[in-house]
């Protein structure tokens, strides 16, 4: 299962796709798209990707341990949902007008819609297990909830995109060595052979 950098890897994937598809139009340079927070000051980029919440997926049951290799057991992975906001940097010095912002937001929405899933082993090439794809979908939150995300970082609300990435499985570092077989008992019975009682 995916190791702990998987959360950062998902963020990097989203930014990489946006950079590949948005530049040079409507964004002039890949450097104008960053992983950042709207609360960051004195930064000069146009599009930001902000991871604002991480939730463990409830109601998923697993066995207490799963096999890892030939002689080890490990705790099962935990599935998480990552919540992102794609926003326009209002603190930048680009002089964007409302129509420019709407074009950028529209292009970002189109790109995420067209590239809305990624396999974990595309993000972590060493994975030797088949895991379900991580799917990007629009976060089902109200306008009031969106406003609260902005208020949490002391910024006035502005038009932005909200996405959920799930399931993101995070592995455990706890492993248990299973005991080796040191003694085996084998009983053979030949077909047609009968035992005589009392002898």
N, C-alpha and C positions, 0 to 999 in steps of 0.2 A: 504494500500500500504506500501511497505517497508520503514523503517525509515532510517535516515542518515548513520548508521553504515553499510549499505548494500555494500558500496564500499569496506570497509575494510573486510567485510565478504566474498566477492568474492575473494579477494586476499588470505585470509586465506584458503578458499576452495581449490584453486589451489595448494598452498603449501602443504596442508594436503594430497591431492591426490598424489602429487609427492613424499612426504615422505613415504607414505604407499607402493608405487609401486617401488620406486627406491632403497630402502634399504633392505638388505645389499649389493645388487649388482645392478648397478655398484657403488653406493654411500654407504660408510660403515656405516654412522650414520644419523638419521633424523636431527641432529644438523648441518649437512653439507649442508642443504637446507634452505635458509632464504629469507624473504622479505627484499630487500636491493637495493641500487643503485650501479652501477659500480664505481661511484665516491667516495664511502666510502673507507676510508683508514684504514689500520691496522685491517682488519677483516679476520677471518680465517674460511671460508665456501667454498663450491665447486660450488653449483648452486644457483643463485640468481634470484628472481622475481622482476622486476622493473616496476612499473606503471608509464609510461612516458607521457600519455596524457588522457584527459577526454573530450568528445565532447557531446553536447546536440544534440539529433536526430532532424533534421529539418523536417518540413512538416507534422508533426503529429498533427491533430486537435482534440480538446476536448471541451466539453461544459464548460462554464465559472465556473460552480460549479458542484460537485457531492455529492450525499447524503452520510452522515456518521452517522450511527445509525438512531434513530427515530426522533431526533429533531435538527440535525446539518447538515450543508453543509460545504464542504471544497474545496479549490482550487484543480484542478486535478494534478496528479503526472506528473513529467517531465521524459521522457526517455533519458538515456545517453548511450554512448558507452565508454567502458574502453579499453585502449590500453596498452598491456603488452609486455615486453621483457624478455625472459628466457635466461640467459647468464651464462657463466662459469667465475668464479672469477679468473681473471688473477693475482690478488694481493695475492692470497693464497699461502701457503707454501707446497702445496701438490705435487709439481713436476710432474704435468700432462704432458704427451706427446700428440702429435697431434692425434694418434689413440685413446687414452683415451678420449679426448675431443669429438671426433666424436661419440664414443660409448655412451657417456653421452647425447649428443644432440639427437642422434637417439632414445634413450630410453625415453627421455622427450617428444619428438614429438609423439611417440607411445602412451604414457600414456594420453596426452592431447586429442589425437584423440579418444581414447577409453572412455574417461570420459569428453565428450565435452558439457555437459549441466547439469544444476542444477536448481531445482525449488526454488524460493525465500523463500517459507515456510520451506525448508530444511536448509536454512541459518538463518532465523528468525522464530523460532517455534511459536511465538505468532500471526503470520499473520492469519487473518480469511478470507482473500479473495484469490481467485484463480488467480494467475498472470502467464503470459507466462514464459516458461523456459528461463533462461539466457544461451545463447549458446556461446561456445568458438569456434572461427573459425580463420583460418590464416588471418592475416592482409594483405590486398591487397596493399602492398607498394613496391616501387622499391628498388633496391640496393642503389641508391643514397639517397633515403629517410632514409634508415636504417643507412647509413653512417652519415647522419646529426643528427640522434638521438645520436650517439656516440660522434660526434663533440660537441653537445650541453653540454655534461658533460666533455669535454676536454679529451676524451679518444680515442685512435686509434681503428678503427673498428675491431671487431672480430666476428667470426661466432656465430650466435645467432638465436633464434626463436622469431617471432613477432605474437601476437595474439590480436584479438578483442573479448571482452565479451559484448554481447548486446542481448536484451534490458535490461537495469538496470533502473527500475522505482524508482524514489525518491519522496516520499510523501511530502506534504506541511504541515507546522504547523499551518497555518491560518484556523481557523474554524469560522463558522457563525451560531449563534443560530437562528433557525427558530421560528417565533412567534407562540405561542400556540393558539389553537382555543378556544375562550372565548364565542362565541355566534353562534348558529346554527339555521337555519330556515328550517323547514320541511313542505312541502306541500303534502297533501294526496288527491287523487282523487279516489272515489269509482267507479268502472266500472258499467255502466248502469245508473248511477245517472245523471239526467239532471238538469241544472239550469234554472229557469224561469226568463226571463228578465222582468224588471219593477216591481218586487216585493220587 
